[in-house]
Amino acid sequence: MINHVWGLLHHPDKEWREINKEHESVSHLYMHHVLWMAAIPVVSTFIGTTQFGWTFGGEEAIKVSLFDGVGLGIMFYALILFAVFVVGNIIHWMARSYPQRPSRQECVVFAGYIATPMFLAGLFAIYPVIWLCLLAAIVGVVYTGYLLYRGTPSFLGISNKQGFIISSTTLTIGVLVLEALLFAVVLLWHLGSEDSIVWTFF
């Protein structure tokens, strides 16, 4: 797992070739990469919201209780795992017109590794100052886009021009999925910060 993380950050072209050779299963991807990497933003957010609290431009920090933080963390974690699967299926659907269309399994694996920079950006949620977290999220999305641009042509067996088009579309849809995920988490966090309303809501 760690080797792929470092490789994707340091030499993505070489690492994509290594990943493609492995023909990894979805279960192996989740067990050795996604489950661990997705825990980074979840644990960081749990620490940040329960120990420090969110701050919005100098206002008083708002915290959630440990009990609410655990519940929200579990839901956040489940949403992230589901989002990786959704993006993988979107990639598979968009590749339907290419002769070397990869399998659904390969597309989910591709999506899992593409998300690595955004997982790492979640570290900044340990101290949840809103502008810092947004900046980290932007950097994560930009590098995710870079991994897409570098990996898509070889993954789908298409030209760089075709790869640019499909990776741009994938990134746009992926960002929309991310925004929906963040909206859901913020909504749940907001409800959880108001005297445990979230538990009566569900």
C-alpha positions in Angstrom: 0.0 0.0 0.0 2.7 2.5 1.1 4.7 1.8 -2.0 1.8 2.7 -4.3 1.1 5.9 -2.3 4.7 7.1 -2.6 4.9 6.1 -6.2 1.8 7.9 -7.2 3.1 11.1 -5.6 6.7 10.8 -6.8 6.6 8.9 -10.2 3.0 8.4 -11.3 3.8 7.2 -14.8 5.9 4.3 -13.5 3.4 3.5 -10.7 0.4 3.4 -13.1 2.3 0.7 -15.1 3.0 -1.3 -11.9 -0.7 -1.0 -10.8 -1.9 -2.1 -14.3 0.4 -5.2 -14.2 -1.1 -6.4 -10.9 -4.7 -6.8 -12.1 -5.8 -6.2 -8.5 -9.3 -7.2 -7.4 -11.7 -4.7 -5.8 -11.6 -6.6 -2.5 -7.8 -6.5 -2.4 -7.9 -2.7 -3.3 -10.2 -2.0 -0.4 -8.4 -4.2 2.1 -4.9 -2.9 1.2 -5.5 0.7 0.2 -9.0 2.3 0.4 -9.9 1.1 3.9 -6.7 2.5 5.3 -6.4 5.7 3.2 -10.1 6.6 3.7 -9.5 6.4 7.4 -7.1 9.5 7.2 -9.8 12.1 6.6 -12.3 10.3 8.9 -9.9 10.1 11.9 -8.5 13.6 11.3 -12.0 15.0 11.2 -13.0 13.1 14.3 -10.0 14.6 16.2 -10.5 18.0 14.8 -14.3 18.3 15.5 -14.2 16.7 19.0 -10.9 18.2 20.3 -10.6 21.6 18.6 -13.9 22.3 16.8 -14.6 24.1 13.6 -13.7 27.8 13.3 -15.2 30.1 10.8 -13.2 33.3 10.4 -12.3 33.9 14.0 -15.6 32.9 15.5 -15.8 30.7 18.6 -14.9 27.1 17.8 -17.9 24.7 17.7 -17.2 21.1 18.8 -19.2 17.8 18.7 -19.3 15.3 21.5 -17.2 12.1 21.3 -20.4 10.1 21.0 -21.7 12.2 18.1 -18.2 12.2 16.6 -18.0 8.4 16.5 -21.4 8.2 14.8 -20.7 10.9 12.3 -17.3 9.3 11.6 -18.8 6.0 10.7 -21.2 7.6 8.3 -18.4 9.7 6.8 -16.3 6.6 6.3 -19.2 4.7 4.7 -19.8 7.6 2.3 -16.2 7.7 1.2 -16.1 4.0 0.5 -19.3 4.2 -1.5 -18.0 7.3 -3.4 -14.9 5.3 -4.6 -17.2 2.6 -6.0 -19.5 5.2 -7.6 -16.6 7.0 -9.4 -15.2 3.6 -10.6 -18.6 2.8 -12.1 -18.7 6.2 -13.8 -15.3 5.6 -15.4 -16.5 2.2 -16.6 -19.6 3.8 -18.1 -17.7 6.6 -19.9 -15.3 4.1 -21.4 -18.1 2.1 -23.0 -17.2 3.3 -26.5 -13.5 2.3 -26.4 -12.5 -1.0 -27.9 -10.1 -1.7 -25.0 -12.7 -1.0 -22.4 -11.5 -2.1 -19.0 -13.6 -4.2 -16.7 -15.8 -2.6 -14.0 -13.4 -4.1 -11.4 -10.4 -2.4 -13.1 -12.2 0.9 -13.2 -13.0 0.8 -9.4 -9.3 0.0 -8.7 -8.3 2.9 -10.9 -10.7 5.2 -9.0 -9.4 4.0 -5.7 -5.8 5.0 -6.5 -6.9 8.2 -8.1 -8.4 9.3 -4.8 -5.1 9.0 -3.0 -4.2 12.8 -3.0 -7.7 13.7 -1.6 -7.3 11.1 1.1 -4.0 12.6 2.1 -5.4 16.1 2.1 -7.8 15.0 4.8 -4.9 15.2 7.3 -5.5 18.9 7.5 -8.9 18.3 9.1 -7.1 17.6 12.4 -7.1 21.3 13.0 -10.3 22.3 11.2 -9.8 25.9 10.2 -12.2 26.2 7.3 -9.8 28.1 4.9 -7.0 25.7 5.5 -9.2 22.7 4.9 -10.5 24.2 1.7 -6.9 24.9 0.5 -5.9 21.4 1.2 -9.0 20.0 -0.6 -8.1 22.2 -3.7 -4.5 20.9 -3.7 -5.8 17.3 -3.4 -8.3 17.8 -6.3 -5.6 19.4 -8.5 -3.2 16.5 -7.9 -6.0 14.0 -8.5 -6.6 15.7 -11.8 -2.9 15.3 -12.6 -3.0 11.5 -11.8 -6.0 11.2 -14.1 -4.3 13.0 -17.0 -1.2 10.8 -16.6 -3.0 7.5 -16.0 -6.1 7.6 -18.3 -4.4 7.2 -21.7 -2.5 4.1 -20.8 -5.3 2.7 -18.7 -7.9 2.9 -21.5 -5.4 2.4 -24.3 -6.2 5.7 -26.0 -4.4 8.8 -27.2 -3.4 11.7 -24.9 -6.0 13.9 -26.6 -8.8 11.4 -25.9 -7.4 10.8 -22.5 -7.5 14.5 -21.8 -11.2 14.7 -22.7 -12.3 11.7 -20.7 -10.1 12.5 -17.7 -11.6 16.1 -17.6 -15.1 14.7 -17.6 -14.2 12.2 -14.9 -12.6 14.9 -12.8 -15.7 17.1 -13.1 -18.0 14.3 -12.1 -15.7 13.2 -9.4 -15.6 16.7 -7.9 -19.4 16.8 -8.0 -19.5 13.5 -6.1 -17.0 15.0 -3.6 -19.1 18.1 -3.2 -22.2 16.0 -2.5 -20.2 13.9 0.0 -18.9 17.0 1.7 -22.4 18.5 1.8 -23.8 15.4 3.4 -21.0 15.3 6.0 -21.3 19.0 6.8 -25.1 18.5 7.2 -24.6 15.6 9.5 -21.9 17.4 11.5 -24.2 20.4 11.8 -27.0 18.3 13.1 -24.7 16.5 15.4 -23.4 19.7 16.9 -26.9 20.7 17.9 -27.6 18.7 21.1 -27.5 15.3 19.3 -30.4 16.1 16.9 -28.8 13.9 14.4 -29.7 10.8 16.4 -33.4 11.7 16.7 -33.4 12.6 13.0 -32.3 9.2 12.0 
